[in-house]
Amino acid sequence: MEQDTQNPAVEAPVAGRTLSRGMKSLVALGALGAVSVLVGLMATGPGISNAPGTAEAAIAPPPLAATLLTATEITGPGPAVTHEAGRLQRRETLTGLVTRLGAPTDEAAAALHTLYDQELIDPRRLLPGLEAEVMLEEGHLRALTVKAEPGRNLFITSAGGGKWTAAALNARLSENHARIAAPIETSIYDAALQLGAGDQQVVDFASTFAYDVDFQREIHPGDSFEMVYETYTDEAGKPVKSGNLVYAALKGQALTRAFYRFTPSDDGETDYFDENGESATKFLMKTPINGARISSSFGNRRHPISGYTRLHKGTDFAAPTGTPVYAAGNGTVEWAARKGGYGNYIVVKHANGYKTAYAHLSRYARGLKSGKRVRQGDTIGYVGSTGASTGPHLHYEVYIKGAPVNAMKLKLPTGRKLAESPDMLAEFLIRKAEIDGIRADKGAALMTVALSENPPSP
Ligand SMILES: [Zn+2]
């Protein structure tokens, strides 16, 4: 059949004679007046150039699920049409998936081959979770949809005689930004999700502030946050996906700080920088464990076991046995073995005379031993109660040139300072002004003036 495979949307309304059954059902659905439903389905990623004319098309093919339902309805009594959907599993090929959904192997392979031939999808870059839907007629593959990425669907339909037609359905995505800001009532997570952010944006926000703020203990009622992140909308203005967090700010009792996402052109390392161009990333993390409560602080105390008053050289975090313990910074493991009252004990040596130590562990991370290099945030062990311990907790110590210091009060060396590279600082200030412009467009000034009085608006 003759068809502009890049543009089934234009082709569909004029067809009829030579179209495959799959395409006929697309036409039928369009004719049924489901255009409004279809508009929202025509999403795709940016930068995909093979969709000329998509925007001009009045009627677009729907995803196969809708197609198949319609096909079943309109064909009435006739050949048995079934449809099946599934997701690509780890180590499964796309042909494997389509076969698993019921298509004969040779038909699955031939249908997918048209996709690869036209370079509509790269078979070496398929991720687990990729969704495919098949339409089978009397055990034979008639049509196939592959959801290549959010908003980009690939359609393959049987043209008869072992021939297949493939088409990519794209909508033009426009990049925009969403800005959300609100007082923190329960948690940043809850508030941000309510306002439309996704998990990824919240995770990025939390990791940006992980060096400065302890979210378990240092967020108070009345504190507020602001996030700006990328969004992608289709031609109907419907959000298709969200992207990077570009701005993160926290206004609270513990600290008030804002970070801008920026990639210096000299090293290409994306990071979050404050208004002075200082990286949010710090030499050491403030707490090397998540979700724990401080059960004993650094300083003099009466030891629970010995009964003597003496210096408690670390901070205790109460947490269930098995909670992962992270390397607070990049460094080399100096000790990973039992050590008296410390029980299972790890010491990591960092740059500039710093060391961190982790006691009472139930076990070590697999492969961890003295001499091993670790990166900040690597799991090095798990909470336990080994040695002189009254219950599961992490006893965490920081030493500077051999002297124990209070990790919670530590003024930590920061990561990169752009001021040391004037060119990069200049680049950063341009990007910062852009982001501040986006914030202003989205009403940042209003929110900053009276954050707690104004109800948040996404
Ligand atoms: Zn302790």
Residues whose N, C-alpha, C, O or C-beta is under 5 A from the ligand:
A	BS01	ZN	G314 T315 D316 H395
